[in-house]
Amino acid sequence: MDIVTVSPKYQVVIPKAVRERAQIKPGEKLHVFSFDDRIELVRTREMHKMRGFLRGMDATFVRDEDDRV
């Protein structure tokens, strides 16, 4: 696990190993999500590049009763 330091301007540097694994390039846009005390960065993608990204996903899960309307 990599550790980063928040600068006085609230900036962080994404470690090289993480950038390479996620194939993040300079100037690329990322969505920022926060969940309680966790922060996630997710690369934005053009909609036409999203086609088929869920192919092969198992959709046979059972929804909870409170999810049904």
Secondary structure, 3 states (H helix, E strand, C coil): CCCCCCCCCCCCCCCHHHHHHHCCCCCCCEEEEEECCEEEEEECCCHHHCCCCCCCCCCCCCCCHHHCC
